[in-house]
């Protein structure tokens, strides 16, 4: 079955406006929402970029839609933090969260002051991050010494409902 979703563009609208728009989308018959996780808008003219994780909690409470977000673990966010954030939302709103992970964009990731890696390095880092996230979601205690990611005895104490991620 084809599903039609709404893109909640945090780069273009205030978080308050987007909350209203997803409520309207639910009323109009949309079945899901996708939100981007950017620190900066694509251009200064757009002038917005709310924090997607906070907004997802409010939006999921305000509607019954499924929600997903696009995120780049590894530089701006450690994968343990992403795993915990997604597990928390999935515990509060079972079967309604999905995640899409990518290698990031310089415009959002450079703010950590770390070197911006070449695409091959970002691909390898993404694979390491997804392995860590999956293991945490599976209820494992994770220690990991990868090339790009280090984890020392991480465990998620929030229950691990089924995820539509990774």
C-alpha positions as CSV (number, residue, x, y, z in Angstrom):
1,X,0.0,0.0,0.0
2,X,1.3,3.5,-0.8
3,X,1.6,5.8,2.1
4,X,1.5,9.6,1.7
5,X,3.5,11.5,4.2
6,X,4.2,15.1,5.1
7,X,7.8,16.5,5.3
8,X,8.2,18.6,8.4
9,X,10.9,21.0,7.1
10,X,12.6,22.4,10.2
11,X,14.7,24.6,8.0
12,X,11.7,26.5,6.7
13,X,9.2,26.7,9.6
14,X,9.3,27.4,13.3
15,X,8.8,24.4,15.5
16,X,5.4,25.8,16.6
17,X,4.2,26.2,13.0
18,X,5.4,22.6,12.2
19,X,3.4,21.2,15.1
20,X,0.3,22.9,13.7
21,X,1.1,21.7,10.2
22,X,1.4,18.0,11.3
23,X,-1.9,18.3,13.0
24,X,-3.5,19.6,9.8
25,X,-1.7,16.8,7.9
26,X,-3.3,14.2,10.2
27,X,-6.7,15.7,9.7
28,X,-6.2,15.8,5.9
29,X,-5.4,12.0,5.8
30,X,-1.7,11.9,5.7
31,X,-0.3,8.7,7.2
32,X,3.2,9.8,8.3
33,X,5.7,12.6,8.8
34,X,9.4,12.8,8.0
35,X,11.5,15.4,9.7
36,X,15.1,16.4,9.0
37,X,17.7,16.8,11.7
38,X,19.8,19.8,10.7
39,X,21.6,22.3,12.8
40,X,21.5,24.9,10.1
41,X,19.0,25.8,7.4
42,X,19.9,25.3,3.8
43,X,20.0,29.1,3.4
44,X,19.8,32.2,5.6
45,X,16.5,33.0,3.9
46,X,14.9,30.0,5.5
47,X,16.0,31.2,8.9
48,X,14.9,28.1,11.0
49,X,16.2,24.8,12.3
50,X,14.5,23.5,15.4
51,X,15.9,20.5,17.3
52,X,14.1,17.5,15.8
53,X,14.3,15.3,18.9
54,X,12.4,17.7,21.2
55,X,10.0,18.4,18.4
56,X,9.3,14.7,17.7
57,X,8.1,14.2,21.3
58,X,5.6,17.0,21.0
59,X,4.5,16.1,17.5
60,X,4.0,12.4,18.3
61,X,1.9,13.4,21.4
62,X,-0.2,15.7,19.3
63,X,-1.1,13.2,16.5
64,X,-1.4,9.5,15.9
65,X,0.8,9.6,12.8
66,X,4.0,7.6,12.3
67,X,7.2,9.8,12.4
68,X,10.6,9.4,11.1
69,X,13.7,11.5,10.9
70,X,16.9,11.7,9.0
71,X,20.0,11.7,11.2
72,X,23.8,11.5,10.8
73,X,25.3,9.8,13.8
74,X,29.0,9.9,14.4
75,X,30.2,13.5,14.5
76,X,27.6,15.9,15.8
77,X,25.9,13.1,17.8
78,X,27.4,10.0,19.3
79,X,25.5,6.8,18.3
80,X,24.8,5.9,21.9
81,X,22.9,9.2,22.3
82,X,20.9,8.6,19.1
83,X,20.1,5.1,20.2
84,X,18.8,6.4,23.6
85,X,16.8,9.2,22.0
86,X,15.1,6.9,19.5
87,X,14.5,4.2,22.2
88,X,12.8,6.8,24.4
89,X,10.4,7.9,21.7
90,X,9.7,4.4,20.6
91,X,8.9,3.4,24.2
92,X,6.5,6.3,24.5
93,X,4.9,5.9,21.0
94,X,5.3,2.2,20.1
95,X,5.4,1.2,16.4
96,X,5.3,4.9,15.3
97,X,9.0,5.8,14.9
98,X,11.4,5.2,12.0
99,X,14.9,6.4,11.5
100,X,17.0,7.0,8.4
101,X,20.7,7.4,8.9
102,X,23.2,9.0,6.6
103,X,26.8,10.2,6.6
104,X,26.0,13.9,7.3
105,X,26.7,17.2,5.6
106,X,29.6,19.6,6.3
107,X,27.2,22.5,6.9
108,X,25.7,20.7,10.0
109,X,28.6,18.5,11.2
110,X,31.6,20.9,11.1
111,X,30.5,22.7,14.3
112,X,32.1,20.1,16.5
113,X,35.5,21.3,15.3
114,X,36.5,17.9,14.1
115,X,38.0,17.3,10.7
116,X,35.4,16.7,8.0
117,X,36.3,13.2,6.7
118,X,36.2,12.0,3.1
119,X,33.1,10.2,2.0
120,X,34.7,6.7,2.3
121,X,35.5,7.5,6.0
122,X,32.0,8.8,6.6
123,X,30.6,5.6,5.1
124,X,32.7,3.5,7.4
125,X,31.8,5.6,10.4
126,X,28.1,5.3,9.5
127,X,28.4,1.5,9.5
128,X,30.1,1.5,12.9
129,X,27.4,3.8,14.3
130,X,24.6,1.6,13.0
131,X,26.2,-1.5,14.4
132,X,26.4,0.2,17.8
133,X,22.8,1.4,17.6
134,X,21.4,-2.0,16.6
135,X,23.3,-3.7,19.4
136,X,21.9,-1.2,22.0
137,X,18.4,-1.6,20.6
138,X,18.8,-5.4,20.9
139,X,19.4,-4.9,24.6
140,X,23.1,-5.6,24.6
141,X,25.7,-3.9,26.7
142,X,28.1,-2.4,24.1
143,X,31.8,-1.8,24.3
144,X,33.2,-1.0,20.9
145,X,36.6,0.2,19.7
146,X,36.2,1.1,16.1
147,X,38.1,3.3,13.8
148,X,35.7,6.2,14.2
149,X,33.6,5.4,17.2
150,X,34.4,4.3,20.7
151,X,31.9,3.0,23.2
152,X,32.6,1.8,26.8
153,X,29.9,-0.4,28.4
154,X,26.9,1.4,27.1
155,X,23.4,0.0,27.9
156,X,20.0,1.4,27.4
157,X,17.8,1.0,30.4
158,X,14.6,2.1,28.7
159,X,12.6,-0.9,27.3
160,X,13.4,-1.7,23.7
161,X,10.2,-1.8,21.7
162,X,10.4,-2.8,18.0
163,X,11.9,-0.2,15.9
164,X,11.4,0.5,12.2
165,X,15.0,1.7,12.0
166,X,18.2,0.3,10.5
